[in-house]
């Protein structure tokens, strides 16, 4: 799950995969804008065949939080 998320992240911001860590914050560390983040969520919905809850994703700040959230949807 983490590796696939890193792959998707690298489609949206200019960061090397090895520089994405579980504790990396989307906005502050990886350079995401709100638009980038919402666009990425759309791709994740397609990639993992899930539907994200807009109310819940506003609390996701780090890559690990995104992984944890996606894992709850995939199960």
VOPAGU-2260 file (C-alpha; in pm, 1 decimal, decimal comma):
REM VOPAGU-2260
SITE   aa  ch    i         X         Y         Z
SITE  UNK   A    0       0,0       0,0       0,0
SITE  UNK   A    1     277,4     243,3      95,4
SITE  UNK   A    2     476,7     179,1    -222,6
SITE  UNK   A    3     172,4     228,6    -445,5
SITE  UNK   A    4      86,1     550,6    -264,3
SITE  UNK   A    5     442,3     677,7    -312,0
SITE  UNK   A    6     413,1     601,6    -682,8
SITE  UNK   A    7      92,4     806,6    -703,6
SITE  UNK   A    8     241,9    1090,7    -496,0
SITE  UNK   A    9     532,0    1119,6    -739,4
SITE  UNK   A   10     282,3    1176,5   -1022,3
SITE  UNK   A   11     164,7    1495,2    -851,5
SITE  UNK   A   12     471,7    1659,5    -704,6
SITE  UNK   A   13     836,4    1668,4    -799,7
SITE  UNK   A   14     983,6    1446,1    -532,2
SITE  UNK   A   15    1197,2    1135,9    -558,5
SITE  UNK   A   16    1031,8     816,3    -428,7
SITE  UNK   A   17    1314,2     755,9    -182,1
SITE  UNK   A   18    1242,8    1096,6     -23,7
SITE  UNK   A   19     883,0    1005,2      62,9
SITE  UNK   A   20     863,1     868,1     415,4
SITE  UNK   A   21     567,8     761,2     631,9
SITE  UNK   A   22     605,8    1078,2     839,9
SITE  UNK   A   23     623,6    1307,7     533,7
SITE  UNK   A   24     351,3    1573,4     542,4
SITE  UNK   A   25     173,9    1632,0     212,4
SITE  UNK   A   26     168,1    2010,9     219,2
SITE  UNK   A   27     473,1    2106,6     423,7
SITE  UNK   A   28     723,0    1837,4     321,2
SITE  UNK   A   29     609,6    1721,5     -21,8
SITE  UNK   A   30     483,8    2050,9    -162,2
SITE  UNK   A   31     124,1    1954,1    -231,5
SITE  UNK   A   32    -136,1    2221,5    -293,1
SITE  UNK   A   33    -496,8    2161,4    -193,6
SITE  UNK   A   34    -577,1    2101,7    -560,5
SITE  UNK   A   35    -293,2    1847,2    -594,5
SITE  UNK   A   36    -415,9    1663,8    -286,9
SITE  UNK   A   37    -777,9    1646,0    -404,0
SITE  UNK   A   38    -668,4    1534,8    -751,7
SITE  UNK   A   39    -452,4    1263,3    -597,3
SITE  UNK   A   40    -748,9    1143,0    -389,9
SITE  UNK   A   41    -947,5    1099,2    -709,5
SITE  UNK   A   42    -671,9     884,8    -855,8
SITE  UNK   A   43    -648,1     681,4    -534,7
SITE  UNK   A   44   -1022,2     614,1    -550,4
SITE  UNK   A   45    -975,2     469,6    -898,9
SITE  UNK   A   46    -652,6     284,8    -817,0
SITE  UNK   A   47    -786,1     111,5    -505,7
SITE  UNK   A   48   -1154,4     104,4    -610,4
SITE  UNK   A   49   -1266,4     285,1    -295,1
SITE  UNK   A   50   -1463,5     597,8    -212,3
SITE  UNK   A   51   -1299,3     847,0      20,1
SITE  UNK   A   52   -1504,8    1045,3     268,3
SITE  UNK   A   53   -1433,6    1415,6     214,6
SITE  UNK   A   54   -1500,9    1483,0     584,3
SITE  UNK   A   55   -1234,5    1233,5     690,8
SITE  UNK   A   56    -960,5    1315,6     441,3
SITE  UNK   A   57    -933,3    1675,5     561,2
SITE  UNK   A   58    -762,4    1535,0     871,8
SITE  UNK   A   59    -496,1    1345,4     675,9
SITE  UNK   A   60    -163,2    1522,9     702,7
SITE  UNK   A   61     102,5    1254,4     656,3
SITE  UNK   A   62     168,4     972,8     413,5
SITE  UNK   A   63     124,2     716,1     692,8
SITE  UNK   A   64    -215,0     862,3     785,5
SITE  UNK   A   65    -317,5     823,8     419,8
SITE  UNK   A   66    -195,5     462,8     414,3
SITE  UNK   A   67    -384,5     384,1     735,8
SITE  UNK   A   68    -703,0     542,4     599,8
SITE  UNK   A   69    -679,5     362,7     266,1
SITE  UNK   A   70    -625,5      31,2     442,4
SITE  UNK   A   71    -952,2      76,0     632,2
SITE  UNK   A   72   -1134,8     134,1     301,3
SITE  UNK   A   73    -977,2    -157,2     115,3
SITE  UNK   A   74   -1057,1    -420,2     378,2
